[in-house]
Amino acid sequence: MASNLRIGIQTRSLRQPLKKALHTAARLGADGVEIDLRTELPMAEMSHTSIRQFRKQLEDLNLRLSAVAFPTRRGYDVPEALDRRILATQQAMTLAYQLGASVVVNCVGTVPPDTNDPRFGLLAESLTSLGMHGERVGARLAAQTGSESGDRLKQLIEALPEQAVGVDLHPSGLILHGHSPQEAVVDLGPLVVHVHACDAVRNLSGGQGGEVELGRGMSEFPSLLGQLEEFGYHGWVTIECRDPVDPIAEVGNAITYLRELAN
């Protein structure tokens, strides 16, 4: 995997308007970008013409879409306004494919430990519906890791039709919730369709912690990439910095770090 690592940048992490962020990503040497369909490229504003123009922008900068993010305020386990949330996600999946992405990233909700819990059934039903839509339109929903252990998320995905939903491996989210990214890869390796390059530290006794620059935390990214390679993962690795002090410098450092791992 290392020799053909495809590195993306989450444009939100650059703290710039989207058009400027695309130029910055190209200048920093990224292969692609992840955009947010809620805040950076709202779906309501995307006509056929604007879709073509955006794709041309990417092409001119020699960039591709690593993924699109479509963060919803609630998960697909919450009954309130669920139909509307599912419909909006389906529209995001359709637009993602039109823009050139095959993965839509979101946190899917809280996975109950008991598979007989009605919330588990509701979540499974919602994701099955989204999986069917994804198969029709060519863009797949990726459940972002974080609050649940890899084993718990695997239990949910195994309750769905095959290939309905993939996994977005988010190391810092796992670390901050007290989970091991390495153990998550053991459980979820074959299901991973997108990876975020992010890092964090956590005080295991006090529970305190926070995100740090890539390579300075507990993610052990070189071993993570090795594990993923064993599962045949050849997808995108997209840099995310949620609270950077110096966004461009930190993202640039992360690209250098990943390129050195690839050599």
C-alpha positions, 0 to 999 in steps of 0.5 A: 500500500505504501508505494501507491498511497493516495493522499487526500486533504480534508479542505475544511482542515485548511480553514480557507474558502473552498476555491482557495483550499483546492488551490492550497491542496494542489500546492501542498502536493495532495492527490485529492480532497474531501469536501463537506456537502453541508457547509462547503458545497451545499446541495441546494446550490448544485445545478448540473452546470455547477457540478461540471464546473466543480469537476473541471476545477478539480481536473485543472488542479490535478485533484480527485475527490477522496470522499465527501462528508455529509455530517447529520445532526443526529444519527440514523438511530434517532426516530425524530425527523429520520425520514428527512435525514435519510432522504438528505443522505440519499441526495448527498450520495447521488451528488457525491457520485456526480462530483466524482466520489464513491464514498460518503462519510458520516457518523451513523449513530449510537450502536446499542450493545443488545441487537434486540434493542429497538434502536439497533433494529431502527439503525439497521433498517435505516442503513439497509435503505441507504445501502440500497440507494448507494448500490443504485447510484454508485456512492457508498456510505462509510460509517465513521469510527469513534464512540463505538469499538470496532467489534460493536460497529462490526456487529452492526454492519454484519446485521446488514446486507453485504456491502451495504455500508463501509467503514471510515477509519478515524483513529483519533476518534477511536483514541479519544473514546478509549478504543484502540485503532489497531484493534478496530482494524483487526475487527473492521479491516475488510470493511474499511473503504476510507481512512482519515489520517488523524492522531490523538493522545489520551490519558488512560487513567484520567480520560483527558486528551486531545487531537495532535499532529499526525505522528505525535499521538497514539495512532501508530500510523505506520503499523495501521497502514501495514495492517490495512495493507494486509487486508488489501486496502488501497483506498484514500488516506485523507488528512484531517486536522480538526483544531489546527493552530497553523492549518497549512503548516500542519497539513503540509507536515502531515503530507510530508509524514505520509510521503516518508512512510510511502518511501 
